[in-house]
Structures are given as C-alpha cells and as structure tokens.
Amino acid sequence: MGDNNTQHDDAQSGGTIEDQIRHQGVISEDIQHHIQRLAEAMADVPAKVTSIDERLANMESDMKVVKAAVTDQSGVLHDHETRITQLESAA
C-alpha cells in the first residue's frame, strides 16, 4: 500500500524522482551555459574601460589646447575691436 501512495505522489509532483533529477540537471546546464556566455561577454570590459580612459585623457589634453587658443584669439579679437574703434573715431 505504501508503494501505491508513493506512485500517486509522484504523479502529482510531476514524475518520478529520476525525472525530477534529470529536469534539475537540464536546468542546471542551461544556467551554467548562460553564466558562461555572460562571463565571455564581460571578459573584454576591462580593456574597453582602459581604452575609454585613454581616449578621455587625450580629449582632456586636446581641450586644454583648444581653450588656450580660444583665450588667445579672444584677446586678439578684443585688440582688433579697440583698434577699429580708434580708427573709426579718427576718421
């Protein structure tokens, strides 16, 4: 009679213990596959971050040059405005 109850319980829970173990094995393999794919996708992230850092450092350096040039040109433009105003006043 105990065997009959065990078979009834197995039918309600989705199969035999062996079927459940097999099912859990398949799920485990699927999860491992997804984790491996994620690890492979993330493997090159540090190199990409380093590359971005290097490019950002170059851009910062370039912006300092641009800022210096703009500041210099601003002074030249102001000097031209002063000279033009003086010439217009003299004329």
Contacts in CASP RR format, 6 or more apart in sequence:
PFRMAT RR
TARGET T0000
AUTHOR 0000-0000-0000
METHOD contacts of the structure
MODEL  1
MGDNNTQHDDAQSGGTIEDQIRHQGVISEDIQHHIQRLAEAMADVPAKVT
SIDERLANMESDMKVVKAAVTDQSGVLHDHETRITQLESAA
10 16 0 8 1.000
10 17 0 8 1.000
13 20 0 8 1.000
14 20 0 8 1.000
END
